[in-house]
Amino acid sequence: MAKRKIIRIDEEKCNGCGICVPACREGALQIIGGKARLVSDSYCDGLGACLGECPLGAISFEEREAEEFSGKSELRQWPVQLHLVPPTAPYFEGADVVLAADCTAFALGDFHKDHLKGKSLAIACPKLDEGQDIYVEKIAALIDKAKINTLTVMIMEVPCCGGLLSIAQEGKNKAARKIPIKLIVVGLQGGIVKEEWV
């Protein structure tokens, strides 16, 4: 942790009106127990957009030891949908790649900070997407042409999501190069229930 500028809420002054909550674009504020609360130090960017919104002056700045701000996006490229990504794009060259089922980023609040930082991304839905044979070819091309370093397959803990791992493994088997594949399974309540190299 480092010392940095972060907001402070005076609970004596706060009446829980909630005007500050939508002013925070990072989602750092919530009304809990009838008062505005800082949900996590890591969500507060220290910008202070919420300060001017409080009609009672209950929000101020302080400088203290706090978790590093992590509320920003770690996405390094566009597009991200597996049908649309070109396997030869420069952002895939030698990269660690996350192949995530569509729902995983919504289930994991810290998806960007914990799983996407420093990596390239492709998303897909093994249940609803058509043309999955193209997905197998793209995985093989990422391995052989982009020479990706690793592939992390992130799926939900539901039966239909397992198809994404099968697609990744089939693509790996078609490729001439061999790379490690990591499987991360996300629980329905948002936690990681399994993480292993497969």
TORNUKOL-197452 format. One line per 10 residues: number of its first residue (from 0); their letters; for each residue x, y, z of C-alpha. Coordinates in steps of 0.001 Angstrom, whole numbers. Layout:
NUM) a) X,Y,Z; ...
//
This chain:
0) makrkiirid) 0,0,0; 1092,3537,-701; 149,6892,742; -2260,8657,-1584; -5152,11108,-1737; -8505,9443,-1147; -11970,10557,-68; -13180,10545,3524; -16851,10526,4554; -17883,12216,7801
10) eekcngcgic) -20628,9909,9101; -21900,12600,11495; -22679,14930,8585; -23890,12302,6078; -27667,11892,5926; -27609,9081,3347; -29234,11115,558; -27151,9232,-2041; -26488,12188,-4339; -22772,11379,-4248
20) vpacregalq) -23196,7796,-5485; -23917,8445,-9191; -21262,11199,-9236; -18570,8558,-8672; -17858,6998,-12063; -15677,4331,-10460; -18504,2858,-8341; -16569,3479,-5122; -19566,4760,-3165; -22711,2999,-1951
30) iiggkarlvs) -25400,3717,599; -24991,1105,3324; -26840,1272,6612; -28312,4651,5703; -24918,6324,5128; -22606,6852,2172; -19683,4431,2379; -16455,3975,456; -16827,393,-792; -13100,-157,-1358
40) dsycdglgac) -10027,2064,-1336; -8987,465,-4633; -12115,1839,-6355; -11468,5476,-5363; -9429,7280,-8021; -8874,10309,-5782; -10378,12644,-8376; -13135,13810,-6026; -16058,14137,-8431; -18302,13282,-5490
50) lgecplgais) -17105,16199,-3299; -19107,18904,-5043; -22250,16791,-5050; -22636,16434,-1281; -25087,19107,-54; -23885,18702,3549; -20117,18804,2967; -19706,15304,4413; -17059,14306,1846; -13495,15582,1946
60) feereaeefs) -10013,14478,905; -7422,12943,3150; -3978,11551,2472; -3425,8121,3982; -2171,4603,3357; -4593,3062,864; -4771,256,-1672; -3653,1196,-5166; -6450,2466,-7403; -7601,-354,-9682
70) gkselrqwpv) -10958,800,-10946; -9745,1540,-14443; -10099,-751,-17405; -7170,-3019,-18226; -8456,-3701,-21739; -5592,-3234,-24221; -7352,-3885,-27518; -10529,-3839,-29563; -12381,-5916,-30758; -12658,-8674,-28167
80) qlhlvpptap) -15305,-11075,-29542; -13552,-14205,-30849; -15376,-14057,-34212; -14028,-10532,-34736; -10468,-10675,-33411; -7744,-11075,-36024; -5270,-13710,-34741; -2401,-11843,-36422; -3113,-8538,-34634; -16,-7066,-32970
90) yfegadvvla) -1629,-7132,-29513; -1648,-10958,-29641; 2014,-11382,-30637; 3781,-13272,-27835; 975,-12354,-25429; -623,-14117,-22522; -4235,-14434,-23693; -7463,-14746,-21724; -10283,-16573,-23521; -13282,-15708,-21356
100) adctafalgd) -16864,-16889,-21517; -19084,-13832,-21970; -20564,-13978,-18448; -17326,-14224,-16461; -16446,-10517,-16455; -19894,-9712,-15062; -19612,-12316,-12310; -16147,-11174,-11168; -16014,-7623,-9817; -12217,-7518,-10110
110) fhkdhlkgks) -11993,-9183,-13534; -9877,-6386,-15009; -7478,-5997,-12080; -7049,-9681,-11227; -7350,-11459,-14569; -6939,-9061,-17511; -4054,-6797,-16499; -1185,-7154,-18963; -3035,-9697,-21104; -4906,-9745,-24399
120) laiacpklde) -8548,-10826,-24472; -10994,-12817,-26559; -14557,-13560,-25436; -17023,-16196,-26615; -20134,-18060,-25550; -19934,-21820,-26151; -23717,-22141,-25852; -25031,-19284,-27987; -22314,-18488,-30542; -22564,-20069,-33978
130) gqdiyvekia) -19639,-21113,-36154; -17531,-22567,-33372; -15357,-24446,-35872; -13975,-20993,-36726; -13076,-20597,-33040; -10935,-23731,-33167; -9078,-22358,-36217; -8547,-19000,-34495; -7107,-20639,-31376; -4704,-22648,-33567
140) alidkakint) -3726,-19440,-35422; -3139,-17588,-32137; -784,-20360,-31068; 1080,-20788,-34371; 940,-17365,-36060; 769,-14936,-33111; 2945,-17264,-31044; 982,-16526,-27884; 2711,-17436,-24657; -163,-18879,-22592
150) ltvmimevpc) -3925,-19271,-22881; -6174,-18873,-19857; -9707,-20181,-20400; -12165,-18608,-17993; -15625,-20179,-17748; -18645,-20127,-15461; -19552,-23048,-13205; -22392,-24199,-15468; -22430,-27237,-17788; -22711,-25301,-21070
160) cggllsiaqe) -19555,-23288,-20357; -17316,-26368,-20488; -17539,-26228,-24271; -15134,-23269,-24297; -12377,-25378,-22762; -13047,-28074,-25393; -12710,-25476,-28163; -9406,-24256,-26703; -8031,-27767,-26354; -9089,-28677,-29899
170) gknkaarkip) -7360,-25543,-31208; -4239,-26415,-29209; -4244,-29935,-30683; -4460,-28524,-34239; -1541,-26158,-33641; 2055,-27132,-34359; 3352,-25215,-31314; 2496,-26337,-27801; 1525,-23851,-25085; 159,-24223,-21565
180) iklivvglqg) -3562,-23749,-20948; -4921,-22637,-17595; -8562,-23211,-16641; -10319,-20808,-14272; -13861,-21675,-13206; -16017,-18875,-11791; -18789,-19697,-9331; -22294,-18344,-9653; -21702,-16133,-6604; -18642,-14564,-8214
190) givkeewv) -15720,-16376,-6609; -13099,-18577,-8225; -14008,-22211,-7566; -11196,-23840,-9556; -7894,-22742,-11063; -5575,-25294,-12655; -3278,-25941,-15612; -4910,-28471,-17931
//
